[in-house]
């Protein structure tokens, strides 16, 4: 059994309104050292697979078919052995 942690974020070329609003709120709190905020989503998948490579392929397929919009979003996959 493997756990895949998928981090999905908007591409740098795509405006991130949630990140912009959060950045503005942080500045209002006096946290002016924060220069940029990008907000994404973390998805955890428990995958039954024989090998780590197989688990990664399954997670990648899930991302390309459903979890990430490849036109607007990038994703990274981290696999952990459970």
N, C-alpha and C positions, 0 to 999 in steps of 0.2 A: 504494500500500500504506500502510495506517495501522496504528498500534499503539494499542490502547485499554487504558488502565490503569483497572481497576475496583476500587474500594475498598469492601468490604462490612463493615459494622459492625452490632452489635446496637443496636436502638433504645434510647434513654436509659431508657425505662420497663421494659426487660428486664434482669433480673439477669445480670451477667457473671461467672460463677464463676472463669474463667481470669484475668480482669482483677483480681478480688478477691485471688486467691492470689498473683498477681504483685505487686500492691501491698503485700501483707503481707510478701513476701520482700524487696522493696526497702526497706521500713521496717526489717526485721531487719538489713539491710546498712548501716543508718544514713542512708539517703536519705529523710529525713523531709520534705523539701521537695516530694516528689512527693505530690500530694493525691488523685489518682484515676488509675486505669489501666483502659482499655477495649481489648480485643483483638479484632482483626478479621482479614480476609484480603485479600490483594492478588492480583488475577487479571489477567494480561496476555494480550491477544488480538491476534494479527496478522490484520488484516481487509483483504481485497481489495475496494476500493470506489472509485468514481469521485470522490466528494467527501467532505469531512469530515462533512457532515450525514448522508450515507448511512451512513458508518462508525459515527456515533453512534447512528443508528436501529438498526443491526444489533447493536451492543453492548447497547443498551437492551432489545432483544427477547431477547437471550441472558440478560440479568439477570432479566427478568420471567418467563421461561419455565423457567430452570434455576439460574442462579448465585446468586440471592438469594431468600430467603423473605420476601416483602413483608409478612407478618404480623408478623415478629419483627426484620427487618433493614432497614437503609437502605443505599443505595449511591450512590456518585458515579462519574462516568465522565470520564476525561481522555483526549483524543484527541491523538496526536502523528503528524506526517507522517514516514514512514520514507523 
